[in-house]
């Protein structure tokens, strides 16, 4: 059991196919690859990089912009696909990280290392918010396309609420590294976006 990789090539292939389905403009393979690149850069800070890699691959595996339970269903898929590849405790940490992407609040872990990994994982998922304005704008346009079925007034109201809830937090990012690198620009991007939505 220990020798088997959590995420092997056949599983990557299977998951990659899900990320390439129609209608995914942001929650696509490119988003997973961007997160994996960040995980590589911060690998030395991760206690269990394989678990973070697994959570990354699965966290948006189920994505339907009309559904409210994508994260729970993605976590359930991880539980099913990773069963037998690792112990129950580690699998529980992986599914808790995936489920936490619904709110981007830290899961309650007793283990400090697990909490630190989850913090980095959630920050990597939101790193796009702190990118240069053109990359952020492309991200916003891609998300808007995923919600193409939502009429403009509803979209503006819903998106504004999401941005306001993030801006109201004391910190958008959980880790010191990401706060220093992305926090200020993320706030600028989101405030600019909010102004446009409310214009």
VOPAGU-2260 file (C-alpha; in pm, 1 decimal, decimal comma):
REM VOPAGU-2260
SITE   aa  ch    i         X         Y         Z
SITE  UNK   A    0       0,0       0,0       0,0
SITE  UNK   A    1     277,3     242,4      93,7
SITE  UNK   A    2     462,4     198,6    -236,7
SITE  UNK   A    3     166,1     287,7    -451,5
SITE  UNK   A    4     159,9     653,7    -547,7
SITE  UNK   A    5    -144,2     841,1    -428,3
SITE  UNK   A    6    -185,6     986,0    -775,8
SITE  UNK   A    7     -39,1     769,9   -1050,8
SITE  UNK   A    8     -38,9     833,3   -1426,3
SITE  UNK   A    9    -364,6     645,3   -1503,7
SITE  UNK   A   10    -547,3     842,5   -1233,4
SITE  UNK   A   11    -398,8    1172,4   -1356,8
SITE  UNK   A   12    -518,6    1081,7   -1705,4
SITE  UNK   A   13    -869,1    1007,1   -1577,4
SITE  UNK   A   14    -885,8    1332,4   -1379,8
SITE  UNK   A   15    -735,0    1539,5   -1662,6
SITE  UNK   A   16   -1025,0    1425,6   -1881,8
SITE  UNK   A   17   -1273,1    1567,8   -1627,5
SITE  UNK   A   18   -1091,6    1902,9   -1629,6
SITE  UNK   A   19   -1111,1    1916,6   -2007,9
SITE  UNK   A   20   -1488,5    1881,2   -2034,9
SITE  UNK   A   21   -1689,9    2151,0   -2207,5
SITE  UNK   A   22   -1786,0    2459,7   -2014,5
SITE  UNK   A   23   -1473,2    2479,1   -1801,7
SITE  UNK   A   24   -1305,1    2809,6   -1873,3
SITE  UNK   A   25   -1123,9    2866,6   -1544,6
SITE  UNK   A   26   -1174,7    2544,4   -1344,6
SITE  UNK   A   27    -969,7    2360,6   -1603,4
SITE  UNK   A   28    -646,2    2166,5   -1630,1
SITE  UNK   A   29    -455,0    2496,8   -1651,8
SITE  UNK   A   30    -576,4    2586,6   -1299,8
SITE  UNK   A   31    -457,9    2248,4   -1167,4
SITE  UNK   A   32    -121,2    2287,6   -1341,6
SITE  UNK   A   33     -78,4    2637,7   -1195,9
SITE  UNK   A   34    -147,6    2503,6    -845,7
SITE  UNK   A   35      88,5    2208,8    -893,4
SITE  UNK   A   36     360,0    2453,2   -1003,6
SITE  UNK   A   37     306,4    2654,8    -683,8
SITE  UNK   A   38     311,4    2332,8    -479,1
SITE  UNK   A   39     645,2    2253,8    -642,9
SITE  UNK   A   40     780,2    2595,3    -551,9
SITE  UNK   A   41     667,8    2560,5    -189,2
SITE  UNK   A   42     741,1    2188,1    -163,3
SITE  UNK   A   43    1000,5    2237,9     111,3
SITE  UNK   A   44     728,6    2401,2     326,4
SITE  UNK   A   45     484,1    2112,8     282,5
SITE  UNK   A   46     473,0    1834,0     537,1
SITE  UNK   A   47     291,2    1588,6     307,7
SITE  UNK   A   48     337,3    1716,7     -50,0
SITE  UNK   A   49     175,1    1404,3    -199,2
SITE  UNK   A   50    -144,1    1462,8      -0,4
SITE  UNK   A   51    -150,4    1825,0    -117,9
SITE  UNK   A   52     -94,0    1708,0    -476,2
SITE  UNK   A   53    -386,0    1465,1    -441,5
SITE  UNK   A   54    -613,0    1735,3    -296,3
SITE  UNK   A   55    -511,8    1965,3    -582,5
SITE  UNK   A   56    -595,4    1708,8    -850,6
SITE  UNK   A   57    -934,9    1631,2    -699,8
SITE  UNK   A   58   -1055,4    1966,5    -561,8
SITE  UNK   A   59   -1242,2    2079,8    -875,5
SITE  UNK   A   60   -1286,4    1735,6   -1033,8
SITE  UNK   A   61   -1663,6    1777,8   -1012,0
SITE  UNK   A   62   -1756,8    2123,5   -1135,0
SITE  UNK   A   63   -2101,9    2232,7   -1237,5
SITE  UNK   A   64   -2165,8    2605,7   -1203,6
SITE  UNK   A   65   -2535,5    2535,3   -1138,6
SITE  UNK   A   66   -2464,3    2304,0    -842,8
SITE  UNK   A   67   -2397,6    2395,7    -481,6
SITE  UNK   A   68   -2220,0    2075,6    -376,3
SITE  UNK   A   69   -1922,6    2052,7    -614,1
SITE  UNK   A   70   -1664,6    2047,7    -334,3
SITE  UNK   A   71   -1847,5    1777,1    -138,1
SITE  UNK   A   72   -1884,7    1566,8    -452,9
SITE  UNK   A   73   -1518,4    1618,6    -545,1
SITE  UNK   A   74   -1418,5    1508,5    -192,9
SITE  UNK   A   75   -1641,0    1200,6    -224,4
SITE  UNK   A   76   -1476,4    1115,6    -557,9
SITE  UNK   A   77   -1132,2    1143,5    -395,2
SITE  UNK   A   78   -1245,4     916,1    -113,7
SITE  UNK   A   79   -1362,9     658,0    -364,4
SITE  UNK   A   80   -1063,8     674,8    -599,0
SITE  UNK   A   81    -794,9     689,8    -328,6
SITE  UNK   A   82    -943,6     419,3    -105,8
SITE  UNK   A   83    -682,1     150,5     -51,9
SITE  UNK   A   84    -396,1     377,5    -161,7
SITE  UNK   A   85    -339,4     527,9     182,7
SITE  UNK   A   86    -460,3     510,9     543,1
SITE  UNK   A   87    -795,0     648,8     655,8
SITE  UNK   A   88    -642,7     934,8     854,7
SITE  UNK   A   89    -445,5    1068,4     561,2
SITE  UNK   A   90    -744,0    1024,3     330,3
SITE  UNK   A   91    -950,2    1221,9     580,8
SITE  UNK   A   92    -698,3    1507,0     565,5
SITE  UNK   A   93    -714,7    1508,7     184,6
SITE  UNK   A   94   -1094,9    1515,5     172,2
SITE  UNK   A   95   -1106,3    1786,1     442,6
SITE  UNK   A   96    -874,9    2004,5     230,1
SITE  UNK   A   97   -1096,4    1954,4     -74,8
SITE  UNK   A   98   -1415,7    2031,5     119,2
SITE  UNK   A   99   -1253,8    2346,4     262,3
SITE  UNK   A  100   -1233,3    2501,1     -85,2
SITE  UNK   A  101   -1609,6    2565,2     -54,2
SITE  UNK   A  102   -1550,0    2844,3     199,4
SITE  UNK   A  103   -1170,4    2882,0     200,3
SITE  UNK   A  104   -1174,9    2864,7     576,7
SITE  UNK   A  105    -914,8    2640,4     738,9
SITE  UNK   A  106   -1035,4    2293,5     834,3
SITE  UNK   A  107   -1003,0    2217,4    1205,5
SITE  UNK   A  108    -700,1    1989,5    1230,2
SITE  UNK   A  109    -541,5    1895,4    1562,5
SITE  UNK   A  110    -218,6    1827,5    1380,1
SITE  UNK   A  111     -11,0    2141,8    1321,0
SITE  UNK   A  112     155,2    1999,1    1008,3
SITE  UNK   A  113    -180,0    1910,8     853,1
SITE  UNK   A  114    -312,1    2259,7     931,0
SITE  UNK   A  115      -6,3    2418,5     769,9
SITE  UNK   A  116     -44,9    2203,4     456,4
SITE  UNK   A  117    -413,7    2292,3     433,6
SITE  UNK   A  118    -331,5    2663,8     471,1
SITE  UNK   A  119     -79,6    2647,7     185,9
SITE  UNK   A  120    -317,8    2442,7     -28,2
SITE  UNK   A  121    -603,5    2693,4      15,2
SITE  UNK   A  122    -367,8    2984,2     -52,9
SITE  UNK   A  123    -242,8    2820,1    -372,8
SITE  UNK   A  124    -604,1    2784,3    -487,7
SITE  UNK   A  125    -657,3    3161,0    -442,9
SITE  UNK   A  126    -316,9    3277,8    -571,2
SITE  UNK   A  127    -486,3    3388,5    -895,1
SITE  UNK   A  128    -647,4    3673,7    -697,8
SITE  UNK   A  129    -305,1    3828,1    -639,0
SITE  UNK   A  130    -175,1    3805,5    -995,3
SITE  UNK   A  131    -109,5    4110,7   -1218,2
SITE  UNK   A  132    -427,4    4288,8   -1334,5
SITE  UNK   A  133    -436,5    4137,3   -1684,5
SITE  UNK   A  134    -413,3    3780,5   -1548,6
SITE  UNK   A  135    -676,3    3859,3   -1285,3
SITE  UNK   A  136    -907,8    4008,8   -1548,9
SITE  UNK   A  137    -868,2    3700,3   -1770,3
SITE  UNK   A  138    -956,9    3484,1   -1467,5
SITE  UNK   A  139   -1269,0    3692,2   -1397,6
SITE  UNK   A  140   -1378,6    3669,9   -1761,9
SITE  UNK   A  141   -1327,0    3291,8   -1757,6
SITE  UNK   A  142   -1538,7    3253,6   -1442,9
SITE  UNK   A  143   -1806,5    3473,6   -1599,0
SITE  UNK   A  144   -1814,4    3240,9   -1901,5
SITE  UNK   A  145   -1862,6    2943,2   -1668,5
SITE  UNK   A  146   -2167,7    3122,1   -1533,3
SITE  UNK   A  147   -2286,8    3222,1   -1878,6
SITE  UNK   A  148   -2637,9    3103,9   -1791,6
SITE  UNK   A  149   -2668,7    3366,4   -1514,2
SITE  UNK   A  150   -2822,8    3694,9   -1624,4
SITE  UNK   A  151   -2605,6    4003,0   -1583,8
SITE  UNK   A  152   -2787,3    4171,4   -1288,6
SITE  UNK   A  153   -2786,1    3842,5   -1094,3
SITE  UNK   A  154   -2421,4    3783,5   -1182,0
SITE  UNK   A  155   -2320,5    4130,1   -1065,4
SITE  UNK   A  156   -2503,9    4089,1    -735,9
SITE  UNK   A  157   -2368,2    3739,6    -671,1
SITE  UNK   A  158   -2011,2    3815,9    -770,1
SITE  UNK   A  159   -2011,6    4140,0    -569,3
SITE  UNK   A  160   -2122,7    3946,1    -261,6
SITE  UNK   A  161   -1838,0    3696,5    -303,8
SITE  UNK   A  162   -1576,9    3971,1    -345,7
SITE  UNK   A  163   -1713,0    4167,5     -48,0
SITE  UNK   A  164   -1701,4    3860,8     175,3
SITE  UNK   A  165   -1333,9    3805,7      89,1
SITE  UNK   A  166   -1245,6    4173,8     129,2
SITE  UNK   A  167   -1414,2    4175,7     471,7
SITE  UNK   A  168   -1177,3    3907,9     601,6
SITE  UNK   A  169    -879,7    4021,3     808,4
SITE  UNK   A  170    -665,8    3823,9     562,9
SITE  UNK   A  171    -746,4    3663,5     228,7
SITE  UNK   A  172    -445,6    3431,0     257,1
SITE  UNK   A  173    -374,1    3201,7     550,4
SITE  UNK   A  174       6,2    3186,1     531,5
SITE  UNK   A  175     264,7    3455,8     586,2
SITE  UNK   A  176     438,9    3372,6     255,5
SITE  UNK   A  177     126,2    3422,4      48,7
SITE  UNK   A  178      18,2    3731,5     240,1
SITE  UNK   A  179     348,8    3897,3     164,9
SITE  UNK   A  180     344,2    3791,6    -197,1
SITE  UNK   A  181     -22,6    3826,7    -296,9
SITE  UNK   A  182    -241,5    3996,5     -34,5
SITE  UNK   A  183    -200,3    4364,1    -132,0
SITE  UNK   A  184    -247,7    4301,2    -503,0
SITE  UNK   A  185    -541,2    4063,9    -442,5
SITE  UNK   A  186    -720,7    4339,0    -250,7
SITE  UNK   A  187    -649,0    4593,8    -525,4
SITE  UNK   A  188    -775,5    4353,3    -793,3
SITE  UNK   A  189   -1092,2    4269,1    -604,5
SITE  UNK   A  190   -1168,9    4630,6    -516,8
SITE  UNK   A  191   -1124,4    4727,9    -882,7
SITE  UNK   A  192   -1349,9    4440,9    -988,4
SITE  UNK   A  193   -1612,1    4537,3    -731,8
SITE  UNK   A  194   -1617,1    4896,6    -858,5
SITE  UNK   A  195   -1676,5    4772,5   -1212,8
SITE  UNK   A  196   -1954,3    4534,8   -1100,1
SITE  UNK   A  197   -2129,2    4808,5    -905,6
SITE  UNK   A  198   -2086,9    5072,8   -1176,8
